Amino acid sequence: MKLLNPYLLMLLALQPILSLAWVNSPGINALNSCRHPLCTRRGHFKVTGSIPPPRVHGTCLTTSKEAVEENPKSGFFSKIKAAIPEAHERKKLIPLSLMFFAILFNYTILRDTKDVLMVTSSGAEVIPFIKTYVNLPAAIGFTALYGRLSDKMEDTSVFYTVVTSFLLFFSSFALFIYPNRSHLHPISFVNWLSPQLPSGFSAPLAIIRNWSFSLFYLMSEMWGSVVSSLLFWKTANDVTTVEEAKKYYPLFGLGANVRRRRL
């Protein structure tokens, strides 16, 4: 039930707006106040001579279609229908939404997992060191690599290459590296080297001791920066027009903010 709280709050916040729009919908107040002989509220009417214009008085409505067109405050369901994206826009919006959801869902899991692995294995004091001396050089190196790939490959191929590399690493970490971490981590070597170095080397030695967790931390951080911030928005800019971006980019930002909530 805790996961549903934000959505329930959104529905409760929209309820007064929906109620107000329903009250102002066509045919509620106007037909009740209409007293013209030709009003449809009185059922069938007789034509005795020349038919006057369809709407004589300001409060008389002839048909609901005309009411929707003439009254800007009415036509709630017509406004909802107009807000639905067209077919050619849905072909872009639905895949982009699913892609954005999958990227952020993976990043949420990776973000929480990387912190747990590093804190429980090496301690919280390692986090600032790995962010400064591992993540920063890796980000600079990836920038140079990405520029080289963009010069030699198409944008679609770059996207597939980078995302596939991330997925292969995370799959190998889950299937091979983590189950065999006791054999892969140089724990004996670091324990022998630690007394021979000053105490200031405790953080680098902890990173070396649990190198697979450090690499997982790095790749998780790079997933959020590269795939979520760079590749997705570059792909979205390539397939959407300026007018479509004005309508749908705020929705993507709203979805990102909902994802960042601690539910």
MOCOR-V212489 format. One record per residue. RES is the residue in three letters. PHI is phi in whole degrees, 0 to 359 (NA if undefined). PSI is psi in whole degrees, -180 to 180 (NA if undefined). D_LAST is the distance of its C-alpha to the last C-alpha in Angstrom with 2 decimals. Layout:
res=<RES RES>
phi=<PHI PHI>
psi=<PSI PSI>
d_last=<D_LAST D_LAST>
This chain:
res=<MET LYS LEU LEU ASN PRO TYR LEU LEU MET LEU LEU ALA LEU GLN PRO ILE LEU SER LEU ALA TRP VAL ASN SER PRO GLY ILE ASN ALA LEU ASN SER CYS ARG HIS PRO LEU CYS THR ARG ARG GLY HIS PHE LYS VAL THR GLY SER ILE PRO PRO PRO ARG VAL HIS GLY THR CYS LEU THR THR SER LYS GLU ALA VAL GLU GLU ASN PRO LYS SER GLY PHE PHE SER LYS ILE LYS ALA ALA ILE PRO GLU ALA HIS GLU ARG LYS LYS LEU ILE PRO LEU SER LEU MET PHE PHE ALA ILE LEU PHE ASN TYR THR ILE LEU ARG ASP THR LYS ASP VAL LEU MET VAL THR SER SER GLY ALA GLU VAL ILE PRO PHE ILE LYS THR TYR VAL ASN LEU PRO ALA ALA ILE GLY PHE THR ALA LEU TYR GLY ARG LEU SER ASP LYS MET GLU ASP THR SER VAL PHE TYR THR VAL VAL THR SER PHE LEU LEU PHE PHE SER SER PHE ALA LEU PHE ILE TYR PRO ASN ARG SER HIS LEU HIS PRO ILE SER PHE VAL ASN TRP LEU SER PRO GLN LEU PRO SER GLY PHE SER ALA PRO LEU ALA ILE ILE ARG ASN TRP SER PHE SER LEU PHE TYR LEU MET SER GLU MET TRP GLY SER VAL VAL SER SER LEU LEU PHE TRP LYS THR ALA ASN ASP VAL THR THR VAL GLU GLU ALA LYS LYS TYR TYR PRO LEU PHE GLY LEU GLY ALA ASN VAL ARG ARG ARG ARG LEU>
phi=<NA 294 292 272 301 299 287 294 296 295 294 293 290 277 299 298 294 296 294 295 294 292 294 274 290 294 95 263 278 292 290 291 263 278 237 282 298 270 292 291 294 270 84 285 230 259 261 255 193 291 281 289 303 304 233 261 262 294 258 263 243 267 228 290 295 295 295 294 285 269 258 291 274 254 77 295 290 293 293 295 296 291 282 290 299 288 298 290 280 295 295 265 291 295 297 295 295 295 296 296 297 295 296 287 297 296 294 298 292 295 298 287 290 296 293 295 296 287 291 286 265 240 97 290 290 280 300 299 293 289 291 274 258 240 292 296 298 294 295 295 295 292 300 294 294 294 298 293 294 294 285 256 232 284 298 296 294 296 299 296 294 291 295 297 298 297 294 295 294 295 292 293 294 287 266 235 291 294 297 250 294 294 271 268 278 279 292 295 295 292 295 286 278 299 293 270 244 298 293 291 269 294 291 298 293 294 293 291 300 245 297 291 292 295 293 296 298 296 293 293 295 292 299 293 278 274 284 286 268 259 291 295 291 293 294 296 293 285 255 249 272 293 293 293 295 296 275 251 296 300 292 296 296 295 296 294 293 294 294 284 291 275 274>
psi=<-26 -32 -24 -8 -47 -37 -36 -39 -37 -42 -39 -35 -32 -14 -44 -36 -43 -39 -42 -40 -36 -36 -38 8 157 141 3 -64 -37 -43 -33 -28 1 129 14 144 -27 5 141 -15 -26 10 -143 147 161 142 113 -13 -145 135 125 174 151 -34 114 -50 156 -24 3 131 140 -54 159 -29 -45 -34 -40 -38 -35 -29 108 -17 -7 -176 52 -46 -30 -36 -38 -42 -39 -26 -16 131 150 171 -44 -24 -34 -31 -24 -41 -44 -49 -39 -39 -44 -40 -46 -40 -45 -41 -45 -34 -44 -41 -36 -43 -44 -39 -44 -36 -41 -39 -40 -43 -45 -40 -42 -28 -38 -12 156 -21 -12 -23 -51 -36 -44 -31 -35 -46 -4 -53 -43 -50 -36 -38 -40 -42 -38 -34 -43 -41 -40 -40 -39 -41 -39 -29 -30 -16 162 164 -40 -42 -37 -43 -49 -40 -46 -48 -40 -38 -43 -46 -37 -40 -48 -34 -44 -33 -42 -34 -29 -50 -52 -42 -26 30 -32 -27 -23 -27 131 65 -43 -41 -43 -38 -33 -35 -26 -43 -18 -5 157 164 -20 -13 12 -38 -47 -37 -35 -36 -40 -40 -41 59 -32 -38 -38 -40 -38 -39 -44 -47 -33 -42 -40 -32 -44 -36 -40 -56 -47 -45 -32 -61 -42 -50 -30 -41 -42 -39 -29 -30 -10 153 176 -42 -40 -36 -37 -31 -38 -19 -39 -32 -39 -41 -37 -41 -36 -39 -37 -38 -34 -8 143 94 NA>
d_last=<10.21 6.80 5.89 8.92 8.59 8.57 11.34 13.16 13.33 14.75 17.24 18.24 18.85 20.97 22.90 25.53 26.18 26.72 28.96 30.97 31.46 32.60 35.07 36.48 36.77 40.37 42.78 41.50 43.20 45.75 47.35 47.62 49.52 51.72 55.37 57.04 59.34 57.79 54.22 52.59 51.51 55.15 55.36 58.38 60.65 64.18 65.37 68.62 69.22 67.54 63.78 62.26 59.26 56.09 54.60 57.03 55.05 51.83 50.05 51.44 49.46 51.12 48.35 44.58 44.71 46.81 44.58 41.54 43.61 45.32 42.68 39.79 37.77 37.95 36.84 33.14 32.94 35.11 32.69 29.84 32.18 33.11 29.50 29.08 29.85 33.22 33.94 34.60 31.39 29.28 30.76 29.14 25.92 24.69 25.32 23.85 20.62 20.41 21.35 18.80 15.97 17.43 17.93 14.45 13.02 15.63 15.06 11.41 12.92 15.98 14.53 12.90 16.02 18.56 17.55 17.72 21.05 22.65 21.76 22.82 25.92 27.26 25.58 23.52 26.79 27.04 24.07 26.10 29.11 27.57 25.96 29.38 31.90 30.23 27.64 29.89 33.03 31.20 29.82 33.38 34.83 32.51 33.50 37.11 36.47 34.60 37.50 39.95 38.14 37.96 41.71 42.65 40.21 38.87 35.35 34.34 35.80 34.04 30.65 31.47 32.94 30.10 27.30 29.52 30.12 26.45 25.98 29.16 28.11 24.73 26.58 29.34 27.03 25.37 28.73 31.26 30.31 27.70 29.75 32.84 31.43 33.87 36.75 35.53 34.57 37.71 37.02 40.75 41.75 39.20 40.21 43.81 43.20 41.02 43.94 46.08 43.77 42.80 39.64 38.15 37.80 35.26 32.32 34.23 35.43 31.96 30.96 34.12 33.65 30.27 31.06 29.01 25.77 26.85 27.56 24.20 22.61 24.94 24.34 20.55 21.09 23.72 21.58 19.30 22.47 24.86 23.25 20.42 22.42 25.98 26.65 24.36 25.50 29.05 29.00 27.63 30.38 32.97 32.37 31.57 33.99 33.64 33.34 30.64 28.70 28.92 27.40 24.65 23.56 21.63 19.65 18.83 17.78 15.52 13.87 13.54 11.91 9.25 8.80 8.72 5.79 3.80 0.00>
